[in-house]
């Protein structure tokens, strides 16, 4: 299942409109629409916000073939490979650390 299909399915499962999801992740409804219709691909940071809204791991939203559409930086791909080499407990710990860093403006891209 592609990212766009998963996003549509999750919205349906949670009975959320594009507008409601957009508010939760602080994006525009048109961005949600463009992702669901494969017009544009979200950035990794946006995928993480979507995953947080649905209380899931962001890697569960994308498959291995799609990762290149979301990130073309070798460093990003290397980090993803490292993440995937972790067991579930390691992934949970790393996700918690990342979420904590994202809450601090000192560590966010501007």
Secondary structure, DSSP 8 states (H G I E B T S, - for coil): --HHHHHHHHHHHTT--HHHHHHHHT--HHHHHHHHTTSS---HHHHHHHHHHTTS-GGGGS-TTTHHHH---HHHHHHHHHHHTS-HHHHHHHHHHHHHHHHSGGGS--
